[in-house]
Amino acid sequence: MTKNRSLGFWATTYVCTALLGVALALTYVGLEQPVYYWDFAAYFDTFSRQGTLLIQSPLEWLSHLRTSIATDDYSAAILVPLMPFHIIFGDSRFSYIAGIVAVYLVPTALLIGRISYLEAATGTSSCRSWLTVWIAAFLYTPFWAATLRGLPDIAGCLALCAATYFLWKSRFLTHEPVISGIRVGVCLWLAFVLRRWHAYPVIGLGISAAFFCFLQVAKDRDFPALRNAAVGGLCAILVVVGAALTFQQPLIFKILGTSYGDLYSGYKTDFVSQIVQVGSRLSYVNWLLIVFGLYISIIRQNRFSLFCAVASALTFVLFTRMQDPDRHHSVPVFLWLFPTYAQAIVAIVSMPALRSRWSNAAIAVAAGLAFFGTFFP
């Protein structure tokens, strides 16, 4: 496939997926009761105010945005890419949700779906297998559960997914360490800018990357690569710290002086309850596929899937030390579980006895039922 044809294919795929997502958002908004409160209304109300301010006074909007990034716990930066939807379609709830779906959710689903498929597939690639993984990624419940309720935290997952890709592509910063470290650092800082609490998945991803880098170096006995990884890691850290202190210094000092464990102690239960809460956000079918995919990943040595699974577990452990994860808090956890989910799907579709269009149709129907069954029990 030539470069132009490849770009055309992905542009068409994005547009078609975005249109499907917007149609789903329209259906959901039409069914829900238009009563929004607390976190379900916080960013929606800010979306309306920011859009109105941008239309009335662009310079004042820029000044307010800069101040919000520097000082606010709920930064308005996450809403900047959604402003065209406000300008074109107004400040309705549908405009807001459709913007999140088109700008953040669909690219995240396509990116993690494609990377997961490429690492899970063995031998020649199959359009049928990719189609099945695409359906699974698009209907992945954790991406939608928070988004349809007005929580835009999927935005940070797009940045985290990009950081994951650059880490993996550079073999954990051992190849082109400086440029790769800068890319990873920018992505991690963007995740933090978009949602402050993404500091936890940032740390989880960093620890997982360091662990698998050491395993890789020990396996290959390539000790110069460890030096490259250290240089790349230092570049990433310098980018994150430098950008944070440059653009968010008041917020950073506020965070360092706040005990969030004490602040959110009322929102924390025991560890078992936290596991039950997170477990309830996927159907039994999804969890069975994730467990099966983890087993297949170990057997086939799919290190990308295992790397992401460790990052997911670390994120859960780190975040739950502060409070119970709500729907939007658990999105990064499920983001990094998707590669094992995709591994199971690819393994099933690739079985000789199931290489038929009916097997793909059955998996697509199962994914759809799991998706809608979660929203409409």
FENQUIDA-V989789 format. One line per field, one symbol per residue. ss: DSSP state (2 for helix, 1 for strand, 0 for the rest). phi: phi as a letter, one per 30 degrees, with the letter a starting at -180 (. if undefined). psi: psi as a letter, one per 40 degrees, with the letter a starting at -180 (. if undefined). A space follows every 50 residues. Layout:
ss->???
phi->???
psi->???
This chain:
ss->00222222222222222222222222222220000000222222222222 22222202222222222222200002222222222222200022222222 22222222222222222222000000222222222222002222222000 00022222222222222220000000222222222222222222022222 22222222222222222222002222222222222222222222222022 22222200022220222000222222222000022222222222222222 00222222222222222222000000000022222002222222222220 022200222222222222222222200
phi->.dddddddddddddddddddddddddddddddddbbbhddceddddeddd ddddddaeddddddddddddbddcddedcedcdeddddcjcdddeddddd dddcdddddddddddddddddbiddbddddddddddddcdeedcedddci cdddedddddddddddddddhhidchddddddedddddddedddbedded dddeddddddddddddddddhcdeddddddddddddddddddddddcbee ddddddcccddddcddcbcddddddddddddbdddddddddddddddddd hdddddeddddddddddddddcadddedddddededddeddddddddddd dedcdbdddddddddddddddddddbd
psi->hidddddddddddddddddddddddddddddihfhhibdeeddddddddd ddddddgddddddddddddddhdgiedeedeeddddddeafidddddddd ddddddddddddddddddddiiaiihddddddddddddehdddddddeee hfeddddddddddddddddeffeehgddddddddddddddddddhdeedd dddddddddddddddddddefgddddddddddddddddddddddddefdd ddddddehgddddfdeehaidddddddddeeiidddddddddddddddde fgdddddddddddddddddeddihhadddedddddeedddddddddddde hdeegidddddddddddddddddddg.
